[in-house]
Each structure stands twice: as C-alpha cells, then as structure tokens.
Amino acid sequence: MRVELLDPRQLAPVVIVRTTHYVELANATASILRHIDPKVRTNDDRTGWRYEGFFFEAQDEHGVPFLGVFNFWRGAGAGGGQWARSEQLFPFNHG
C-alpha cells in the first residue's frame, strides 16, 4: 500500500492498495473512502469534506490497476469519477 499527501492548496491524499480480492475490495470501496475522506454534515455536498480531493487506486497482484476513484472540490464546481477494469468492479452505480 502507498499513501501520499499532495498539497496543491490543501491536503489531497493519494492512496494505492494492492490485493488479490478484486470484487471484495470494489464492494468495500465506498466504506474505505468514507474513512479516507469523511464529511461533516452540511447542507451542501461541496463543503464539510476533510480534504480538497483524493485519488484512490486498487491494483492486482501484478501492480496493474483494476479500479480507480477520484474526487476534487475547488471553486463553485466539484468533480470526480471512477474507472474499473470490468463492470463488476465499479464501486459506485454509473450510467
């Protein structure tokens, strides 16, 4: 596992993990991210986060990524996304 804290304006963690349990990690990703970047209850989804953004990547036993999630909060807009090697590895619903 690798954890790195970037500091563009505020802290932004980069977390990279390696596993052979692909589906289990994909299913646990939402919970893992709530621990990495918890949110204080506010009426605005753009506020209350611990970090300005984050990047989370899961790699297989060969170091090849199979899942990636990122988020950022700066200015009036927010952004984020996810990528997975296969449909069953997406951690969040997508369209």
mmCIF file as gemmi writes it, N, C-alpha and C atoms, coordinates in Angstrom:
data_model
loop_
_atom_site.group_PDB
_atom_site.id
_atom_site.type_symbol
_atom_site.label_atom_id
_atom_site.label_alt_id
_atom_site.label_comp_id
_atom_site.label_asym_id
_atom_site.label_entity_id
_atom_site.label_seq_id
_atom_site.pdbx_PDB_ins_code
_atom_site.Cartn_x
_atom_site.Cartn_y
_atom_site.Cartn_z
_atom_site.occupancy
_atom_site.B_iso_or_equiv
_atom_site.pdbx_formal_charge
_atom_site.auth_seq_id
_atom_site.auth_asym_id
_atom_site.pdbx_PDB_model_num
ATOM 1 N N . MET Axp A 1 ? 0.853 -1.169 0 1 0 ? 1 A 1
ATOM 2 C CA . MET Axp A 1 ? 0 0 0 1 0 ? 1 A 1
ATOM 3 C C . MET Axp A 1 ? 0.899 1.231 0 1 0 ? 1 A 1
ATOM 4 N N . ARG Axp A 2 ? 0.435 2.259 -0.69 1 0 ? 2 A 1
ATOM 5 C CA . ARG Axp A 2 ? 1.151 3.523 -0.719 1 0 ? 2 A 1
ATOM 6 C C . ARG Axp A 2 ? 0.164 4.63 -0.411 1 0 ? 2 A 1
ATOM 7 N N . VAL Axp A 3 ? 0.544 5.545 0.46 1 0 ? 3 A 1
ATOM 8 C CA . VAL Axp A 3 ? -0.258 6.724 0.768 1 0 ? 3 A 1
ATOM 9 C C . VAL Axp A 3 ? 0.642 7.93 0.607 1 0 ? 3 A 1
ATOM 10 N N . GLU Axp A 4 ? 0.158 8.912 -0.122 1 0 ? 4 A 1
ATOM 11 C CA . GLU Axp A 4 ? 0.906 10.134 -0.363 1 0 ? 4 A 1
ATOM 12 C C . GLU Axp A 4 ? -0.054 11.295 -0.173 1 0 ? 4 A 1
ATOM 13 N N . LEU Axp A 5 ? 0.369 12.362 0.482 1 0 ? 5 A 1
ATOM 14 C CA . LEU Axp A 5 ? -0.471 13.545 0.658 1 0 ? 5 A 1
ATOM 15 C C . LEU Axp A 5 ? 0.062 14.672 -0.217 1 0 ? 5 A 1
ATOM 16 N N . LEU Axp A 6 ? -0.699 15.013 -1.23 1 0 ? 6 A 1
ATOM 17 C CA . LEU Axp A 6 ? -0.349 16.134 -2.082 1 0 ? 6 A 1
ATOM 18 C C . LEU Axp A 6 ? -0.829 17.407 -1.402 1 0 ? 6 A 1
ATOM 19 N N . ASP Axp A 7 ? -0.259 18.526 -1.756 1 0 ? 7 A 1
ATOM 20 C CA . ASP Axp A 7 ? -0.622 19.78 -1.106 1 0 ? 7 A 1
ATOM 21 C C . ASP Axp A 7 ? -0.772 20.896 -2.134 1 0 ? 7 A 1
ATOM 22 N N . PRO Axp A 8 ? -1.795 20.778 -3.054 1 0 ? 8 A 1
ATOM 23 C CA . PRO Axp A 8 ? -1.973 21.828 -4.055 1 0 ? 8 A 1
ATOM 24 C C . PRO Axp A 8 ? -2.343 23.163 -3.411 1 0 ? 8 A 1
ATOM 25 N N . ARG Axp A 9 ? -3.363 23.193 -2.597 1 0 ? 9 A 1
ATOM 26 C CA . ARG Axp A 9 ? -3.738 24.322 -1.735 1 0 ? 9 A 1
ATOM 27 C C . ARG Axp A 9 ? -4.051 23.783 -0.356 1 0 ? 9 A 1
ATOM 28 N N . GLN Axp A 10 ? -4.666 22.632 -0.346 1 0 ? 10 A 1
ATOM 29 C CA . GLN Axp A 10 ? -4.969 21.9 0.885 1 0 ? 10 A 1
ATOM 30 C C . GLN Axp A 10 ? -4.474 20.481 0.658 1 0 ? 10 A 1
ATOM 31 N N . LEU Axp A 11 ? -4.542 19.642 1.677 1 0 ? 11 A 1
ATOM 32 C CA . LEU Axp A 11 ? -4.092 18.266 1.512 1 0 ? 11 A 1
ATOM 33 C C . LEU Axp A 11 ? -5.025 17.483 0.596 1 0 ? 11 A 1
ATOM 34 N N . ALA Axp A 12 ? -4.439 16.58 -0.18 1 0 ? 12 A 1
ATOM 35 C CA . ALA Axp A 12 ? -5.185 15.709 -1.095 1 0 ? 12 A 1
ATOM 36 C C . ALA Axp A 12 ? -4.487 14.347 -1.119 1 0 ? 12 A 1
ATOM 37 N N . PRO Axp A 13 ? -5.026 13.35 -0.43 1 0 ? 13 A 1
ATOM 38 C CA . PRO Axp A 13 ? -4.338 12.058 -0.353 1 0 ? 13 A 1
ATOM 39 C C . PRO Axp A 13 ? -4.412 11.255 -1.651 1 0 ? 13 A 1
ATOM 40 N N . VAL Axp A 14 ? -3.329 10.559 -1.913 1 0 ? 14 A 1
ATOM 41 C CA . VAL Axp A 14 ? -3.249 9.544 -2.96 1 0 ? 14 A 1
ATOM 42 C C . VAL Axp A 14 ? -3.062 8.228 -2.225 1 0 ? 14 A 1
ATOM 43 N N . VAL Axp A 15 ? -4.006 7.306 -2.4 1 0 ? 15 A 1
ATOM 44 C CA . VAL Axp A 15 ? -3.949 6.017 -1.718 1 0 ? 15 A 1
ATOM 45 C C . VAL Axp A 15 ? -3.955 4.93 -2.782 1 0 ? 15 A 1
ATOM 46 N N . ILE Axp A 16 ? -2.941 4.087 -2.754 1 0 ? 16 A 1
ATOM 47 C CA . ILE Axp A 16 ? -2.839 2.984 -3.702 1 0 ? 16 A 1
ATOM 48 C C . ILE Axp A 16 ? -2.683 1.697 -2.903 1 0 ? 16 A 1
ATOM 49 N N . VAL Axp A 17 ? -3.582 0.752 -3.171 1 0 ? 17 A 1
ATOM 50 C CA . VAL Axp A 17 ? -3.547 -0.534 -2.467 1 0 ? 17 A 1
ATOM 51 C C . VAL Axp A 17 ? -3.376 -1.654 -3.483 1 0 ? 17 A 1
ATOM 52 N N . ARG Axp A 18 ? -2.912 -2.805 -3.011 1 0 ? 18 A 1
ATOM 53 C CA . ARG Axp A 18 ? -2.731 -3.977 -3.862 1 0 ? 18 A 1
ATOM 54 C C . ARG Axp A 18 ? -3.428 -5.15 -3.199 1 0 ? 18 A 1
ATOM 55 N N . THR Axp A 19 ? -4.177 -5.931 -4 1 0 ? 19 A 1
ATOM 56 C CA . THR Axp A 19 ? -4.923 -7.063 -3.452 1 0 ? 19 A 1
ATOM 57 C C . THR Axp A 19 ? -5.151 -8.124 -4.526 1 0 ? 19 A 1
ATOM 58 N N . THR Axp A 20 ? -5.52 -9.311 -4.089 1 0 ? 20 A 1
ATOM 59 C CA . THR Axp A 20 ? -5.978 -10.362 -4.999 1 0 ? 20 A 1
ATOM 60 C C . THR Axp A 20 ? -7.487 -10.541 -4.873 1 0 ? 20 A 1
ATOM 61 N N . HIS Axp A 21 ? -8.119 -9.793 -3.982 1 0 ? 21 A 1
ATOM 62 C CA . HIS Axp A 21 ? -9.557 -9.876 -3.721 1 0 ? 21 A 1
ATOM 63 C C . HIS Axp A 21 ? -10.265 -8.708 -4.408 1 0 ? 21 A 1
ATOM 64 N N . TYR Axp A 22 ? -10.357 -8.776 -5.723 1 0 ? 22 A 1
ATOM 65 C CA . TYR Axp A 22 ? -10.838 -7.651 -6.522 1 0 ? 22 A 1
ATOM 66 C C . TYR Axp A 22 ? -12.273 -7.248 -6.191 1 0 ? 22 A 1
ATOM 67 N N . VAL Axp A 23 ? -13.187 -8.197 -6.251 1 0 ? 23 A 1
ATOM 68 C CA . VAL Axp A 23 ? -14.608 -7.88 -6.046 1 0 ? 23 A 1
ATOM 69 C C . VAL Axp A 23 ? -14.857 -7.421 -4.617 1 0 ? 23 A 1
ATOM 70 N N . GLU Axp A 24 ? -14.22 -8.074 -3.658 1 0 ? 24 A 1
ATOM 71 C CA . GLU Axp A 24 ? -14.406 -7.683 -2.258 1 0 ? 24 A 1
ATOM 72 C C . GLU Axp A 24 ? -13.934 -6.252 -2.027 1 0 ? 24 A 1
ATOM 73 N N . LEU Axp A 25 ? -12.795 -5.893 -2.615 1 0 ? 25 A 1
ATOM 74 C CA . LEU Axp A 25 ? -12.311 -4.531 -2.438 1 0 ? 25 A 1
ATOM 75 C C . LEU Axp A 25 ? -13.231 -3.541 -3.148 1 0 ? 25 A 1
ATOM 76 N N . ALA Axp A 26 ? -13.688 -3.882 -4.345 1 0 ? 26 A 1
ATOM 77 C CA . ALA Axp A 26 ? -14.618 -2.992 -5.059 1 0 ? 26 A 1
ATOM 78 C C . ALA Axp A 26 ? -15.871 -2.75 -4.226 1 0 ? 26 A 1
ATOM 79 N N . ASN Axp A 27 ? -16.395 -3.803 -3.606 1 0 ? 27 A 1
ATOM 80 C CA . ASN Axp A 27 ? -17.594 -3.666 -2.776 1 0 ? 27 A 1
ATOM 81 C C . ASN Axp A 27 ? -17.334 -2.86 -1.511 1 0 ? 27 A 1
ATOM 82 N N . ALA Axp A 28 ? -16.107 -2.848 -1.03 1 0 ? 28 A 1
ATOM 83 C CA . ALA Axp A 28 ? -15.761 -2.117 0.191 1 0 ? 28 A 1
ATOM 84 C C . ALA Axp A 28 ? -15.295 -0.687 -0.08 1 0 ? 28 A 1
ATOM 85 N N . THR Axp A 29 ? -15.144 -0.312 -1.346 1 0 ? 29 A 1
ATOM 86 C CA . THR Axp A 29 ? -14.558 0.987 -1.68 1 0 ? 29 A 1
ATOM 87 C C . THR Axp A 29 ? -15.319 2.165 -1.089 1 0 ? 29 A 1
ATOM 88 N N . ALA Axp A 30 ? -16.633 2.167 -1.15 1 0 ? 30 A 1
ATOM 89 C CA . ALA Axp A 30 ? -17.401 3.297 -0.589 1 0 ? 30 A 1
ATOM 90 C C . ALA Axp A 30 ? -17.089 3.469 0.895 1 0 ? 30 A 1
ATOM 91 N N . SER Axp A 31 ? -17.042 2.383 1.626 1 0 ? 31 A 1
ATOM 92 C CA . SER Axp A 31 ? -16.726 2.446 3.056 1 0 ? 31 A 1
ATOM 93 C C . SER Axp A 31 ? -15.289 2.925 3.281 1 0 ? 31 A 1
ATOM 94 N N . ILE Axp A 32 ? -14.373 2.436 2.491 1 0 ? 32 A 1
ATOM 95 C CA . ILE Axp A 32 ? -12.967 2.853 2.605 1 0 ? 32 A 1
ATOM 96 C C . ILE Axp A 32 ? -12.852 4.351 2.368 1 0 ? 32 A 1
ATOM 97 N N . LEU Axp A 33 ? -13.533 4.855 1.343 1 0 ? 33 A 1
ATOM 98 C CA . LEU Axp A 33 ? -13.45 6.285 1.033 1 0 ? 33 A 1
ATOM 99 C C . LEU Axp A 33 ? -14.082 7.15 2.106 1 0 ? 33 A 1
ATOM 100 N N . ARG Axp A 34 ? -15.132 6.646 2.761 1 0 ? 34 A 1
ATOM 101 C CA . ARG Axp A 34 ? -15.721 7.401 3.881 1 0 ? 34 A 1
ATOM 102 C C . ARG Axp A 34 ? -14.723 7.535 5.028 1 0 ? 34 A 1
ATOM 103 N N . HIS Axp A 35 ? -13.835 6.557 5.172 1 0 ? 35 A 1
ATOM 104 C CA . HIS Axp A 35 ? -12.797 6.654 6.206 1 0 ? 35 A 1
ATOM 105 C C . HIS Axp A 35 ? -11.648 7.555 5.77 1 0 ? 35 A 1
ATOM 106 N N . ILE Axp A 36 ? -11.308 7.515 4.495 1 0 ? 36 A 1
ATOM 107 C CA . ILE Axp A 36 ? -10.228 8.364 3.989 1 0 ? 36 A 1
ATOM 108 C C . ILE Axp A 36 ? -10.647 9.833 3.994 1 0 ? 36 A 1
ATOM 109 N N . ASP Axp A 37 ? -11.848 10.11 3.518 1 0 ? 37 A 1
ATOM 110 C CA . ASP Axp A 37 ? -12.304 11.496 3.356 1 0 ? 37 A 1
ATOM 111 C C . ASP Axp A 37 ? -13.703 11.674 3.948 1 0 ? 37 A 1
ATOM 112 N N . PRO Axp A 38 ? -13.805 11.648 5.281 1 0 ? 38 A 1
ATOM 113 C CA . PRO Axp A 38 ? -15.133 11.794 5.897 1 0 ? 38 A 1
ATOM 114 C C . PRO Axp A 38 ? -15.699 13.193 5.688 1 0 ? 38 A 1
ATOM 115 N N . LYS Axp A 39 ? -17.015 13.278 5.744 1 0 ? 39 A 1
ATOM 116 C CA . LYS Axp A 39 ? -17.71 14.548 5.548 1 0 ? 39 A 1
ATOM 117 C C . LYS Axp A 39 ? -18.471 14.915 6.809 1 0 ? 39 A 1
ATOM 118 N N . VAL Axp A 40 ? -18.281 16.144 7.254 1 0 ? 40 A 1
ATOM 119 C CA . VAL Axp A 40 ? -19.085 16.699 8.327 1 0 ? 40 A 1
ATOM 120 C C . VAL Axp A 40 ? -20.445 17.029 7.727 1 0 ? 40 A 1
ATOM 121 N N . ARG Axp A 41 ? -21.488 16.776 8.445 1 0 ? 41 A 1
ATOM 122 C CA . ARG Axp A 41 ? -22.84 17.014 7.928 1 0 ? 41 A 1
ATOM 123 C C . ARG Axp A 41 ? -23.055 18.493 7.637 1 0 ? 41 A 1
ATOM 124 N N . THR Axp A 42 ? -23.346 18.797 6.362 1 0 ? 42 A 1
ATOM 125 C CA . THR Axp A 42 ? -23.688 20.155 5.935 1 0 ? 42 A 1
ATOM 126 C C . THR Axp A 42 ? -24.834 20.037 4.93 1 0 ? 42 A 1
ATOM 127 N N . ASN Axp A 43 ? -25.412 21.167 4.577 1 0 ? 43 A 1
ATOM 128 C CA . ASN Axp A 43 ? -26.485 21.17 3.58 1 0 ? 43 A 1
ATOM 129 C C . ASN Axp A 43 ? -25.956 21.277 2.155 1 0 ? 43 A 1
ATOM 130 N N . ASP Axp A 44 ? -24.648 21.311 2.001 1 0 ? 44 A 1
ATOM 131 C CA . ASP Axp A 44 ? -24.027 21.489 0.693 1 0 ? 44 A 1
ATOM 132 C C . ASP Axp A 44 ? -23.001 20.381 0.49 1 0 ? 44 A 1
ATOM 133 N N . ASP Axp A 45 ? -23.146 19.6 -0.57 1 0 ? 45 A 1
ATOM 134 C CA . ASP Axp A 45 ? -22.225 18.496 -0.834 1 0 ? 45 A 1
ATOM 135 C C . ASP Axp A 45 ? -20.814 18.976 -1.151 1 0 ? 45 A 1
ATOM 136 N N . ARG Axp A 46 ? -20.657 20.284 -1.431 1 0 ? 46 A 1
ATOM 137 C CA . ARG Axp A 46 ? -19.336 20.814 -1.748 1 0 ? 46 A 1
ATOM 138 C C . ARG Axp A 46 ? -18.557 21.216 -0.505 1 0 ? 46 A 1
ATOM 139 N N . THR Axp A 47 ? -19.16 21.11 0.671 1 0 ? 47 A 1
ATOM 140 C CA . THR Axp A 47 ? -18.483 21.539 1.898 1 0 ? 47 A 1
ATOM 141 C C . THR Axp A 47 ? -18.474 20.419 2.923 1 0 ? 47 A 1
ATOM 142 N N . GLY Axp A 48 ? -17.595 20.541 3.888 1 0 ? 48 A 1
ATOM 143 C CA . GLY Axp A 48 ? -17.559 19.613 5.006 1 0 ? 48 A 1
ATOM 144 C C . GLY Axp A 48 ? -16.612 18.44 4.839 1 0 ? 48 A 1
ATOM 145 N N . TRP Axp A 49 ? -15.923 18.357 3.714 1 0 ? 49 A 1
ATOM 146 C CA . TRP Axp A 49 ? -15.002 17.254 3.471 1 0 ? 49 A 1
ATOM 147 C C . TRP Axp A 49 ? -13.666 17.522 4.155 1 0 ? 49 A 1
ATOM 148 N N . ARG Axp A 50 ? -12.998 16.473 4.567 1 0 ? 50 A 1
ATOM 149 C CA . ARG Axp A 50 ? -11.696 16.619 5.236 1 0 ? 50 A 1
ATOM 150 C C . ARG Axp A 50 ? -10.634 17.144 4.267 1 0 ? 50 A 1
ATOM 151 N N . TYR Axp A 51 ? -10.672 16.684 3.02 1 0 ? 51 A 1
ATOM 152 C CA . TYR Axp A 51 ? -9.631 17.028 2.057 1 0 ? 51 A 1
ATOM 153 C C . TYR Axp A 51 ? -10.203 17.755 0.85 1 0 ? 51 A 1
ATOM 154 N N . GLU Axp A 52 ? -9.331 18.468 0.163 1 0 ? 52 A 1
ATOM 155 C CA . GLU Axp A 52 ? -9.703 19.16 -1.071 1 0 ? 52 A 1
ATOM 156 C C . GLU Axp A 52 ? -10.026 18.156 -2.175 1 0 ? 52 A 1
ATOM 157 N N . GLY Axp A 53 ? -9.419 17.017 -2.138 1 0 ? 53 A 1
ATOM 158 C CA . GLY Axp A 53 ? -9.642 15.972 -3.125 1 0 ? 53 A 1
ATOM 159 C C . GLY Axp A 53 ? -8.906 14.721 -2.706 1 0 ? 53 A 1
ATOM 160 N N . PHE Axp A 54 ? -9.063 13.656 -3.478 1 0 ? 54 A 1
ATOM 161 C CA . PHE Axp A 54 ? -8.324 12.427 -3.221 1 0 ? 54 A 1
ATOM 162 C C . PHE Axp A 54 ? -8.249 11.6 -4.492 1 0 ? 54 A 1
ATOM 163 N N . PHE Axp A 55 ? -7.313 10.669 -4.508 1 0 ? 55 A 1
ATOM 164 C CA . PHE Axp A 55 ? -7.212 9.679 -5.565 1 0 ? 55 A 1
ATOM 165 C C . PHE Axp A 55 ? -7.018 8.333 -4.885 1 0 ? 55 A 1
ATOM 166 N N . PHE Axp A 56 ? -7.845 7.354 -5.249 1 0 ? 56 A 1
ATOM 167 C CA . PHE Axp A 56 ? -7.776 6.001 -4.694 1 0 ? 56 A 1
ATOM 168 C C . PHE Axp A 56 ? -7.626 5.026 -5.85 1 0 ? 56 A 1
ATOM 169 N N . GLU Axp A 57 ? -6.607 4.191 -5.784 1 0 ? 57 A 1
ATOM 170 C CA . GLU Axp A 57 ? -6.375 3.198 -6.837 1 0 ? 57 A 1
ATOM 171 C C . GLU Axp A 57 ? -6.167 1.833 -6.201 1 0 ? 57 A 1
ATOM 172 N N . ALA Axp A 58 ? -6.765 0.811 -6.809 1 0 ? 58 A 1
ATOM 173 C CA . ALA Axp A 58 ? -6.554 -0.58 -6.387 1 0 ? 58 A 1
ATOM 174 C C . ALA Axp A 58 ? -5.839 -1.303 -7.516 1 0 ? 58 A 1
ATOM 175 N N . GLN Axp A 59 ? -4.793 -2.03 -7.154 1 0 ? 59 A 1
ATOM 176 C CA . GLN Axp A 59 ? -4.003 -2.779 -8.119 1 0 ? 59 A 1
ATOM 177 C C . GLN Axp A 59 ? -4.114 -4.266 -7.847 1 0 ? 59 A 1
ATOM 178 N N . ASP Axp A 60 ? -3.954 -5.056 -8.91 1 0 ? 60 A 1
ATOM 179 C CA . ASP Axp A 60 ? -3.925 -6.508 -8.733 1 0 ? 60 A 1
ATOM 180 C C . ASP Axp A 60 ? -2.549 -6.934 -8.225 1 0 ? 60 A 1
ATOM 181 N N . GLU Axp A 61 ? -2.357 -8.221 -8.077 1 0 ? 61 A 1
ATOM 182 C CA . GLU Axp A 61 ? -1.109 -8.742 -7.515 1 0 ? 61 A 1
ATOM 183 C C . GLU Axp A 61 ? 0.109 -8.464 -8.393 1 0 ? 61 A 1
ATOM 184 N N . HIS Axp A 62 ? -0.113 -8.037 -9.637 1 0 ? 62 A 1
ATOM 185 C CA . HIS Axp A 62 ? 0.982 -7.708 -10.551 1 0 ? 62 A 1
ATOM 186 C C . HIS Axp A 62 ? 1.234 -6.204 -10.629 1 0 ? 62 A 1
ATOM 187 N N . GLY Axp A 63 ? 0.497 -5.441 -9.855 1 0 ? 63 A 1
ATOM 188 C CA . GLY Axp A 63 ? 0.656 -3.989 -9.859 1 0 ? 63 A 1
ATOM 189 C C . GLY Axp A 63 ? -0.121 -3.292 -10.962 1 0 ? 63 A 1
ATOM 190 N N . VAL Axp A 64 ? -1.056 -4.014 -11.599 1 0 ? 64 A 1
ATOM 191 C CA . VAL Axp A 64 ? -1.871 -3.445 -12.666 1 0 ? 64 A 1
ATOM 192 C C . VAL Axp A 64 ? -3.166 -2.911 -12.057 1 0 ? 64 A 1
ATOM 193 N N . PRO Axp A 65 ? -3.503 -1.646 -12.289 1 0 ? 65 A 1
ATOM 194 C CA . PRO Axp A 65 ? -4.737 -1.095 -11.719 1 0 ? 65 A 1
ATOM 195 C C . PRO Axp A 65 ? -5.98 -1.83 -12.225 1 0 ? 65 A 1
ATOM 196 N N . PHE Axp A 66 ? -6.943 -2.027 -11.296 1 0 ? 66 A 1
ATOM 197 C CA . PHE Axp A 66 ? -8.235 -2.587 -11.695 1 0 ? 66 A 1
ATOM 198 C C . PHE Axp A 66 ? -9.388 -1.695 -11.265 1 0 ? 66 A 1
ATOM 199 N N . LEU Axp A 67 ? -9.106 -0.653 -10.502 1 0 ? 67 A 1
ATOM 200 C CA . LEU Axp A 67 ? -10.146 0.246 -10.017 1 0 ? 67 A 1
ATOM 201 C C . LEU Axp A 67 ? -9.501 1.577 -9.662 1 0 ? 67 A 1
ATOM 202 N N . GLY Axp A 68 ? -10.169 2.664 -9.996 1 0 ? 68 A 1
ATOM 203 C CA . GLY Axp A 68 ? -9.695 3.99 -9.628 1 0 ? 68 A 1
ATOM 204 C C . GLY Axp A 68 ? -10.864 4.915 -9.348 1 0 ? 68 A 1
ATOM 205 N N . VAL Axp A 69 ? -10.734 5.739 -8.316 1 0 ? 69 A 1
ATOM 206 C CA . VAL Axp A 69 ? -11.766 6.701 -7.944 1 0 ? 69 A 1
ATOM 207 C C . VAL Axp A 69 ? -11.066 8.008 -7.575 1 0 ? 69 A 1
ATOM 208 N N . PHE Axp A 70 ? -11.644 9.133 -7.998 1 0 ? 70 A 1
ATOM 209 C CA . PHE Axp A 70 ? -11.077 10.421 -7.603 1 0 ? 70 A 1
ATOM 210 C C . PHE Axp A 70 ? -12.194 11.415 -7.348 1 0 ? 70 A 1
ATOM 211 N N . ASN Axp A 71 ? -11.862 12.44 -6.587 1 0 ? 71 A 1
ATOM 212 C CA . ASN Axp A 71 ? -12.789 13.499 -6.244 1 0 ? 71 A 1
ATOM 213 C C . ASN Axp A 71 ? -12.006 14.777 -6.026 1 0 ? 71 A 1
ATOM 214 N N . PHE Axp A 72 ? -12.612 15.929 -6.318 1 0 ? 72 A 1
ATOM 215 C CA . PHE Axp A 72 ? -11.961 17.199 -6.009 1 0 ? 72 A 1
ATOM 216 C C . PHE Axp A 72 ? -13.016 18.26 -5.746 1 0 ? 72 A 1
ATOM 217 N N . TRP Axp A 73 ? -12.652 19.221 -4.893 1 0 ? 73 A 1
ATOM 218 C CA . TRP Axp A 73 ? -13.541 20.317 -4.501 1 0 ? 73 A 1
ATOM 219 C C . TRP Axp A 73 ? -12.753 21.608 -4.585 1 0 ? 73 A 1
ATOM 220 N N . ARG Axp A 74 ? -13.022 22.394 -5.594 1 0 ? 74 A 1
ATOM 221 C CA . ARG Axp A 74 ? -12.363 23.689 -5.695 1 0 ? 74 A 1
ATOM 222 C C . ARG Axp A 74 ? -13.279 24.617 -6.477 1 0 ? 74 A 1
ATOM 223 N N . GLY Axp A 75 ? -13.449 25.815 -5.982 1 0 ? 75 A 1
ATOM 224 C CA . GLY Axp A 75 ? -14.303 26.766 -6.655 1 0 ? 75 A 1
ATOM 225 C C . GLY Axp A 75 ? -15.77 26.381 -6.539 1 0 ? 75 A 1
ATOM 226 N N . ALA Axp A 76 ? -16.562 26.87 -7.468 1 0 ? 76 A 1
ATOM 227 C CA . ALA Axp A 76 ? -18.004 26.615 -7.429 1 0 ? 76 A 1
ATOM 228 C C . ALA Axp A 76 ? -18.356 25.194 -7.847 1 0 ? 76 A 1
ATOM 229 N N . GLY Axp A 77 ? -17.478 24.57 -8.618 1 0 ? 77 A 1
ATOM 230 C CA . GLY Axp A 77 ? -17.777 23.227 -9.105 1 0 ? 77 A 1
ATOM 231 C C . GLY Axp A 77 ? -16.998 22.163 -8.369 1 0 ? 77 A 1
ATOM 232 N N . ALA Axp A 78 ? -17.509 20.98 -8.441 1 0 ? 78 A 1
ATOM 233 C CA . ALA Axp A 78 ? -16.829 19.827 -7.879 1 0 ? 78 A 1
ATOM 234 C C . ALA Axp A 78 ? -16.748 18.784 -8.975 1 0 ? 78 A 1
ATOM 235 N N . GLY Axp A 79 ? -15.879 17.844 -8.8 1 0 ? 79 A 1
ATOM 236 C CA . GLY Axp A 79 ? -15.759 16.821 -9.816 1 0 ? 79 A 1
ATOM 237 C C . GLY Axp A 79 ? -15.253 15.523 -9.226 1 0 ? 79 A 1
ATOM 238 N N . GLY Axp A 80 ? -15.346 14.526 -10.02 1 0 ? 80 A 1
ATOM 239 C CA . GLY Axp A 80 ? -14.867 13.225 -9.601 1 0 ? 80 A 1
ATOM 240 C C . GLY Axp A 80 ? -15.224 12.195 -10.648 1 0 ? 80 A 1
ATOM 241 N N . GLY Axp A 81 ? -14.777 10.996 -10.409 1 0 ? 81 A 1
ATOM 242 C CA . GLY Axp A 81 ? -15.079 9.934 -11.343 1 0 ? 81 A 1
ATOM 243 C C . GLY Axp A 81 ? -14.576 8.601 -10.845 1 0 ? 81 A 1
ATOM 244 N N . GLN Axp A 82 ? -14.865 7.601 -11.639 1 0 ? 82 A 1
ATOM 245 C CA . GLN Axp A 82 ? -14.431 6.253 -11.32 1 0 ? 82 A 1
ATOM 246 C C . GLN Axp A 82 ? -14.107 5.509 -12.6 1 0 ? 82 A 1
ATOM 247 N N . TRP Axp A 83 ? -13.261 4.527 -12.49 1 0 ? 83 A 1
ATOM 248 C CA . TRP Axp A 83 ? -12.899 3.652 -13.588 1 0 ? 83 A 1
ATOM 249 C C . TRP Axp A 83 ? -12.707 2.258 -13.013 1 0 ? 83 A 1
ATOM 250 N N . ALA Axp A 84 ? -13.054 1.249 -13.78 1 0 ? 84 A 1
ATOM 251 C CA . ALA Axp A 84 ? -12.822 -0.134 -13.365 1 0 ? 84 A 1
ATOM 252 C C . ALA Axp A 84 ? -12.519 -0.977 -14.587 1 0 ? 84 A 1
ATOM 253 N N . ARG Axp A 85 ? -11.756 -2.004 -14.358 1 0 ? 85 A 1
ATOM 254 C CA . ARG Axp A 85 ? -11.342 -2.922 -15.417 1 0 ? 85 A 1
ATOM 255 C C . ARG Axp A 85 ? -12.514 -3.703 -16.003 1 0 ? 85 A 1
ATOM 256 N N . SER Axp A 86 ? -13.52 -3.997 -15.182 1 0 ? 86 A 1
ATOM 257 C CA . SER Axp A 86 ? -14.701 -4.723 -15.655 1 0 ? 86 A 1
ATOM 258 C C . SER Axp A 86 ? -15.93 -4.197 -14.921 1 0 ? 86 A 1
ATOM 259 N N . GLU Axp A 87 ? -17.085 -4.493 -15.459 1 0 ? 87 A 1
ATOM 260 C CA . GLU Axp A 87 ? -18.345 -3.974 -14.921 1 0 ? 87 A 1
ATOM 261 C C . GLU Axp A 87 ? -18.528 -4.314 -13.443 1 0 ? 87 A 1
ATOM 262 N N . GLN Axp A 88 ? -18.221 -5.531 -13.04 1 0 ? 88 A 1
ATOM 263 C CA . GLN Axp A 88 ? -18.453 -5.941 -11.647 1 0 ? 88 A 1
ATOM 264 C C . GLN Axp A 88 ? -17.51 -5.261 -10.654 1 0 ? 88 A 1
ATOM 265 N N . LEU Axp A 89 ? -16.493 -4.592 -11.144 1 0 ? 89 A 1
ATOM 266 C CA . LEU Axp A 89 ? -15.529 -3.931 -10.254 1 0 ? 89 A 1
ATOM 267 C C . LEU Axp A 89 ? -15.801 -2.454 -10.045 1 0 ? 89 A 1
ATOM 268 N N . PHE Axp A 90 ? -16.827 -1.895 -10.691 1 0 ? 90 A 1
ATOM 269 C CA . PHE Axp A 90 ? -17.171 -0.497 -10.437 1 0 ? 90 A 1
ATOM 270 C C . PHE Axp A 90 ? -17.677 -0.378 -9.001 1 0 ? 90 A 1
ATOM 271 N N . PRO Axp A 91 ? -17.113 0.531 -8.212 1 0 ? 91 A 1
ATOM 272 C CA . PRO Axp A 91 ? -17.539 0.655 -6.821 1 0 ? 91 A 1
ATOM 273 C C . PRO Axp A 91 ? -18.858 1.395 -6.632 1 0 ? 91 A 1
ATOM 274 N N . PHE Axp A 92 ? -19.268 2.215 -7.606 1 0 ? 92 A 1
ATOM 275 C CA . PHE Axp A 92 ? -20.486 3.012 -7.488 1 0 ? 92 A 1
ATOM 276 C C . PHE Axp A 92 ? -21.357 2.801 -8.719 1 0 ? 92 A 1
ATOM 277 N N . ASN Axp A 93 ? -22.659 3.034 -8.561 1 0 ? 93 A 1
ATOM 278 C CA . ASN Axp A 93 ? -23.562 2.98 -9.703 1 0 ? 93 A 1
ATOM 279 C C . ASN Axp A 93 ? -23.12 3.989 -10.743 1 0 ? 93 A 1
ATOM 280 N N . HIS Axp A 94 ? -23.295 3.652 -11.974 1 0 ? 94 A 1
ATOM 281 C CA . HIS Axp A 94 ? -22.924 4.572 -13.052 1 0 ? 94 A 1
ATOM 282 C C . HIS Axp A 94 ? -23.858 4.328 -14.23 1 0 ? 94 A 1
ATOM 283 N N . GLY Axp A 95 ? -23.91 5.293 -15.108 1 0 ? 95 A 1
ATOM 284 C CA . GLY Axp A 95 ? -24.859 5.208 -16.201 1 0 ? 95 A 1
ATOM 285 C C . GLY Axp A 95 ? -24.288 5.17 -17.514 1 0 ? 95 A 1
